Amino acid sequence: MTVDACSAYRRTDGHSAGPVRLVIMLYEQLIKDLQRAVTAMEKNDIACRTNELDHALTVVGQLQGTLDMQQGGEAAKNLDTYYYSLRAYLLKAPARVLPGELRKQIQILLELREAWVQVERTAQGINDQPSSSTPIAPAPNEKTLSWSI
């Protein structure tokens, strides 16, 4: 599948997705952004690193903005705290963060994404199946994501 076809598919998938699926898709995008930022850091590609981190900040803002603090209770409060910390971390990333530190954040996000997949499965009554989310097509020179933890 070409990059354009993949993008079109994801846009279509987003229009028909429920709220939990949209959150999962945001996590997947955030993980991709951070992985590309790591690659850019390793290649000393400042422009690419900056673009990826900027987009990641936008995605974190979207995730944080969709939290329902009234219905979400303690979980929403904890996610809000994490998103706030992650945004602060990403803001300083261009100057002081090493790729290994960013990889640790990616691992946390993978775990959070998997938790949302579990929420989705539970809502659909599919508790015993492995994660069946559509894998993300890697960008050129990008490592493939593994959604298993």
C-alpha positions as CSV (number, residue, x, y, z in Angstrom):
1,M,0.0,0.0,0.0
2,T,1.4,3.4,-0.9
3,V,1.8,6.2,1.6
4,D,-1.1,8.1,0.0
5,A,-3.4,5.0,0.0
6,C,-2.5,4.3,3.6
7,S,-3.3,7.9,4.6
8,A,-6.6,7.7,2.7
9,Y,-7.5,4.4,4.4
10,R,-6.7,5.9,7.9
11,R,-8.8,9.0,7.2
12,T,-11.7,6.8,6.1
13,D,-11.2,4.5,9.1
14,G,-11.2,7.6,11.4
15,H,-14.6,8.8,10.0
16,S,-16.3,5.6,10.9
17,A,-14.5,4.9,14.2
18,G,-16.0,5.1,17.7
19,P,-14.5,7.2,20.4
20,V,-12.2,4.5,21.8
21,R,-10.9,3.6,18.4
22,L,-10.2,7.3,17.8
23,V,-8.1,7.4,21.0
24,I,-6.2,4.3,19.9
25,M,-5.6,5.9,16.5
26,L,-4.2,9.0,18.2
27,Y,-1.9,6.8,20.3
28,E,-0.7,5.1,17.1
29,Q,0.0,8.4,15.5
30,L,1.8,9.8,18.5
31,I,4.0,6.7,18.6
32,K,4.8,7.0,14.9
33,D,5.7,10.7,15.4
34,L,8.0,9.9,18.3
35,Q,9.7,7.0,16.5
36,R,10.3,9.3,13.5
37,A,11.7,11.9,15.9
38,V,14.1,9.4,17.3
39,T,15.2,8.4,13.8
40,A,15.7,12.1,13.0
41,M,17.7,12.7,16.2
42,E,20.0,9.8,15.3
43,K,20.5,11.3,11.8
44,N,20.9,14.8,13.2
45,D,18.0,15.9,11.0
46,I,16.9,18.9,13.0
47,A,14.1,19.9,10.7
48,C,12.5,16.5,10.7
49,R,12.9,16.1,14.4
50,T,11.3,19.5,15.0
51,N,8.3,18.6,12.7
52,E,7.7,15.3,14.3
53,L,7.9,16.6,17.8
54,D,5.6,19.5,16.9
55,H,3.1,17.1,15.5
56,A,3.4,14.8,18.6
57,L,2.6,17.9,20.8
58,T,-0.5,18.5,18.7
59,V,-1.6,14.8,19.2
60,V,-0.9,15.0,22.9
61,G,-3.0,18.1,23.1
62,Q,-5.8,16.3,21.3
63,L,-5.6,13.4,23.7
64,Q,-5.6,15.7,26.7
65,G,-8.4,17.8,25.3
66,T,-10.7,14.8,24.9
67,L,-10.5,13.7,28.5
68,D,-13.8,13.7,30.3
69,M,-12.7,14.6,33.8
70,Q,-16.2,14.2,35.3
71,Q,-16.9,10.7,34.0
72,G,-13.3,9.5,33.8
73,G,-12.6,9.9,37.5
74,E,-9.2,8.9,38.7
75,A,-8.1,7.4,35.4
76,A,-8.8,10.7,33.5
77,K,-6.9,12.6,36.3
78,N,-3.9,10.3,35.9
79,L,-3.9,10.6,32.1
80,D,-4.2,14.4,32.4
81,T,-1.2,14.4,34.6
82,Y,0.8,12.2,32.3
83,Y,-0.2,14.2,29.2
84,Y,0.9,17.4,30.9
85,S,4.2,15.9,31.8
86,L,4.7,14.4,28.4
87,R,4.0,17.8,26.8
88,A,6.5,19.5,29.0
89,Y,9.0,16.7,28.2
90,L,8.5,17.1,24.4
91,L,8.9,20.9,24.6
92,K,12.4,20.4,26.0
93,A,13.2,17.4,23.8
94,P,14.8,19.4,20.9
95,A,17.5,20.7,23.3
96,R,18.0,18.2,26.0
97,V,16.4,14.8,25.3
98,L,18.4,11.8,24.0
99,P,16.8,9.2,21.7
100,G,17.0,6.6,24.4
101,E,14.9,8.7,26.7
102,L,12.3,9.3,24.0
103,R,12.2,5.5,23.4
104,K,11.1,5.1,27.1
105,Q,8.2,7.4,26.5
106,I,7.3,5.4,23.4
107,Q,7.2,2.2,25.5
108,I,4.9,3.9,28.0
109,L,2.6,5.0,25.1
110,L,2.6,1.5,23.7
111,E,1.4,0.2,27.1
112,L,-1.3,2.9,27.3
113,R,-2.4,2.1,23.8
114,E,-2.7,-1.6,24.7
115,A,-4.8,-0.6,27.7
116,W,-7.2,1.3,25.3
117,V,-7.3,-1.8,23.0
118,Q,-8.4,-3.8,26.0
119,V,-11.1,-1.2,26.8
120,E,-12.3,-1.5,23.2
121,R,-12.3,-5.3,23.3
122,T,-14.2,-5.3,26.6
123,A,-16.8,-2.9,25.1
124,Q,-17.2,-5.2,22.1
125,G,-17.3,-8.3,24.3
126,I,-14.1,-9.7,22.8
127,N,-11.9,-10.3,25.9
128,D,-10.0,-13.4,24.8
129,Q,-8.6,-12.3,21.4
130,P,-5.2,-10.9,20.9
131,S,-4.9,-7.3,19.7
132,S,-6.2,-7.1,16.2
133,S,-5.6,-3.5,15.5
134,T,-4.5,-2.6,12.0
135,P,-0.7,-2.2,12.0
136,I,0.8,1.0,10.9
137,A,2.7,1.0,7.6
138,P,6.2,2.2,8.4
139,A,7.6,5.3,6.7
140,P,10.8,4.9,4.7
141,N,13.7,4.0,7.0
142,E,11.3,3.5,9.9
143,K,11.2,0.4,12.1
144,T,7.9,-1.5,12.1
145,L,5.9,-1.1,15.3
146,S,5.1,-4.1,17.3
147,W,1.9,-3.7,19.3
148,S,2.6,-6.6,21.6
149,I,4.1,-5.8,25.0
